[in-house]
Amino acid sequence: MGVTINGKRELMKPEGAEQSGLAEDAALIRGVAEGDHAAFERLLDKYRKPVFSVALRMLGRAEDAEDVTQETFIQAYRHAGTFEGRSRVSTWLFQIAVNRALNVRRRARNSPIREMREGVEHASPVPPPEKPALEKEFRGRLMDAVAKLPPDQAEAFMLREIEDLSYKEMADSIGAPIGTVMSRLSRARETLRVNLKEYME
Amino acid sequence: MNCPDEIKLNAYHDGELDAGETAEVRMHASGCADCAKRLLAYEKMRSAVRVEEPLPDAAYFDALKARVLAEAAKPPAEPAVRRGRTPALFYFAAAAAVLILLGIIFIIPGGQRLNPVASKIKPAPPAMVGTAEEAVPEFTGYALPEIEPAALDESGLLITTETETETADPEPFSLDVALADMLDESELKLSEE
């Protein structure tokens, strides 16, 4: 599973995935819908790391990422019959994971414990953070800002950036016209840019 | 070229424009600080989302898989409240209504007008002679009426047949009357003290 910042289709490539993987995924999800336990295990083997990785980047804590990964696969297992094949199976799984992770962030945003912890961290006299720490802090702020977006904009932004989907693929998986997808995406990015302007200089 | 609108600038950033439009926007952005700043911000956000965190080892993912499989083997949890069934609130409301009704019948002083047993209790006539202070009626206790043997059923409970002497035509319940009776009774108690 390699990551190339500006690369196409290499971002969330699962272990051993090939071009024929799309057909295999479709067969797996059909098997899961029919109660094939082995098909579910195969799906789990193939996508547990990519799904966990997305959740970890969105939440920053392995415990939270693990919960989201578990919930994602359980939801996929119980609702495999609702998969319509409009999108790739990986997109469908990431869509579930992204929405669950956004919910976790929204709940955490309203948690007084988190506010208190952040307040303590900001108040403590620590030396200025190194560059990786700054990047991590920016990602945390970015994810908080994404969680505050309208859900349809947040989903469009995350699917585009995580899976590098084309506008056509996004429209298919979201079930909306391409124009709507473009509009959601541009509004999301502009809102984020304005809300995070102190990090953009 | 004027600044492209946000949608076009985003499409450029996402590689969704054709070659001609791409070249056009690229040339514009190279000389426009505002568009260049926006594109830089978009790229910064993309990088932040795409940079991966180090992942745990294989044993961690094996344990995660085992947990997911164990969870999947469980039956789905029943929803807490099913639609279409009578809500519990309905039963609470019904029970509360019954309790209030019983309270009105048996607890409110003066309720003897609704209570067949109490309606047969005859207060003793107060002595109404002497000065104004002495006019406070002296409490002499309640006199229970004699109950005809025929008015008792086999289990000893009172049969609510009308008697010839009292309550042949009971007055309908009135809150004003009930309150007046309450006042009368409290005066009686005070006079005892």
Boltz contact constraints between the chains, C-beta under 6 A:
constraints:
  - contact:
      token1: [A, 3]
      token2: [B, 52]
      max_distance: 6.0
  - contact:
      token1: [A, 5]
      token2: [B, 47]
      max_distance: 6.0
  - contact:
      token1: [A, 5]
      token2: [B, 50]
      max_distance: 6.0
  - contact:
      token1: [A, 44]
      token2: [B, 65]
      max_distance: 6.0
  - contact:
      token1: [A, 48]
      token2: [B, 61]
      max_distance: 6.0
  - contact:
      token1: [A, 53]
      token2: [B, 52]
      max_distance: 6.0
  - contact:
      token1: [A, 56]
      token2: [B, 53]
      max_distance: 6.0
  - contact:
      token1: [A, 70]
      token2: [B, 68]
      max_distance: 6.0
  - contact:
      token1: [A, 73]
      token2: [B, 68]
      max_distance: 6.0
  - contact:
      token1: [A, 74]
      token2: [B, 71]
      max_distance: 6.0
  - contact:
      token1: [A, 74]
      token2: [B, 72]
      max_distance: 6.0
  - contact:
      token1: [A, 77]
      token2: [B, 72]
      max_distance: 6.0
  - contact:
      token1: [A, 138]
      token2: [B, 48]
      max_distance: 6.0
  - contact:
      token1: [A, 139]
      token2: [B, 48]
      max_distance: 6.0
  - contact:
      token1: [A, 142]
      token2: [B, 48]
      max_distance: 6.0
  - contact:
      token1: [A, 161]
      token2: [B, 46]
      max_distance: 6.0
  - contact:
      token1: [A, 161]
      token2: [B, 49]
      max_distance: 6.0
  - contact:
      token1: [A, 167]
      token2: [B, 16]
      max_distance: 6.0
  - contact:
      token1: [A, 182]
      token2: [B, 7]
      max_distance: 6.0
  - contact:
      token1: [A, 185]
      token2: [B, 10]
      max_distance: 6.0
  - contact:
      token1: [A, 186]
      token2: [B, 6]
      max_distance: 6.0
  - contact:
      token1: [A, 186]
      token2: [B, 7]
      max_distance: 6.0
  - contact:
      token1: [A, 186]
      token2: [B, 10]
      max_distance: 6.0
  - contact:
      token1: [A, 189]
      token2: [B, 42]
      max_distance: 6.0
  - contact:
      token1: [A, 190]
      token2: [B, 6]
      max_distance: 6.0
  - contact:
      token1: [A, 192]
      token2: [B, 45]
      max_distance: 6.0
  - contact:
      token1: [A, 193]
      token2: [B, 41]
      max_distance: 6.0
  - contact:
      token1: [A, 200]
      token2: [B, 41]
      max_distance: 6.0
